Amino acid sequence: MSVQSLSVQSFFDAARIVLEQHNEAIGEGNSGFVDIDQFESCIKATGGSSPSVLANFSNENIVNCLPNYDGPHGTIKPWPLAKAINKAFKEVAKEQRLGGEVEKKPRPVSSKKAERMTLEELVNAFDPEDPGPVGKVLKEKAKKKAFIVYSSGRLVDVDATLLLLNEVKQGYEARTHYEGKRVYCVGEVPENYADENPLYRGRPLRPDGTCDQTNRSWEGVSHEVRQFIAFSTEYHDGIDVTGQGGLDRAHSAMNMALAADAMDQLRKRYPEIAIEFDEHKKLGKLPTLQIILGQPIAAQEVGGGPFPVGVR
């Protein structure tokens, strides 16, 4: 199961159960009562907007989003409650086979085992970057013809690949394209694309959408909002995450991006850039926000788009 298949809502549902039990014991209006909706908003604002991030949240991350209360010796943070919520997060992650960590790759397949595998098992075990014995067997069964289809980057589209493998195995000519996508042979790999960081241009986002500079996820942010933010970094009066205070400005921009009315906020904040954005949109000249993995990262913590920051 991929990280993306996890549901963010399942984490918040687990936390809500813990908090509802807590609130029932405390009583509304009493010290320590938690506004659950505010708690969820705080968790999202601090970066908890993707399953993989929530699975690795610390007790401190959680307690910072809970209300403090006055004790006999001063202000007290509700650590036991934070630990109970964190435990609920870990249980959700475990149920979904995430375990709080990135999913490990399957163990390599031996030549003998590859010879005994079915076509479906072979396609599921195939690693385009390290074909090994599985790739060798697939190449033989396909009679060295093209049959591999990638859904995105170097992620194999198992259903389409299995369909085309059965075709060439039966003696049909190999296809060059399938449903608008190129068909590859074993040993051929497409350029590996990743989502570009809208704020730190030229840097890829992690597979779960996490920024490697802010450690916050862009999951759930629309492509148009991402494009606007990326576009604005090309203007001297736009969003600038360089220099002193750049990280704080990056967090502020992400707070806007995660808001329900993100596009309205951005247009009101940057009205002149919004006009330019609309004109470039009509001409199809907005940032694609797709970059090739493996290339040197552009000089950006500083910029990295088609225009260095502040040039326009």
C-alpha positions, 0 to 999 in steps of 0.5 A: 500500500502506498503512502498516498493511499492512506487517509488523512481523515482516518488520523483525525477521526482517531484523534477525535475519539480520544478528545471526545472522551477527554471532553466528556470527562472534563465538561464544556467550559472547564479548564482543559476542554479542547475545541476539536475543530481548532485542534485539527486546524492547528495540526494541519497548519503545522504540517500535519496535512499528509498521512506520512507526516501525521504518522511521524508526529511527535508528542511535542507536535501534538501538545503544541496544538492543545490548550494549556491549563493552570495548575497549582504550580503554574501553567501545565501542558497536557502531555498525557493527552498528547501521548494518547493522541499520538498513540492513536496516530501510530495505531492508524499508521500500523493498520494501514501498513505505514508503521510510521516509516517509509514503506520498504522495497520488496526483497530481491528475487532470485533467478530460480524464483523468477523462473517459477513466478506467474506473469502477474507476479513478475510484473508486480515484482519488476523494478525498472531501475534494477531489472535483475532476474525478474527483468531477464525473465520478462524480457525472454517472455516478451521476446525482447519486445516493448510491453511496459507502460508507466502510469507516472515517472517510473511507476509501472502501470501493472494492469496495462503492462500485463495486458501488453505482455500477454499480447506480445507473448501470444505473438502480436506485434508490440505497440509503440503507444498505449492510451496516450503513453509510450510503451517501453522495453525492459532496460528502457526507462522514462525520465523520472518526473516529480512535483516541483516545490512551488516556493523553492523552485527547482527542488522536488517535493517528496512523494507524499508532497512534503517540502524538504525545506519547511517539512510541510506537505502540499497535499490537498493544495490545488494545482492552480494555487501552487502555480500562482505561488510559484509564479509569484516567486518570479516577481520582486514584489511577490513571495520571496523565501530567500535571505533572512526570514525566508523560512518564516515567509515560506511558512506564511505562504503555506498557511495561505495555500492551505486555507479554504479560500487560498486563491482569493487570499492570494489574489487580494494580497498580490493584485498586480501579479494576479493580472499577469497570472491570468494573462499567462494562463490564457497563453499556456505559459504558467509553470508546469511544476514538473521537474526531472529527478536526478538533475542538479538542484537549481540554486534555490533555496533561492529561486530556480524558476525560468526567472531568478527571484526578483528579476521581473 
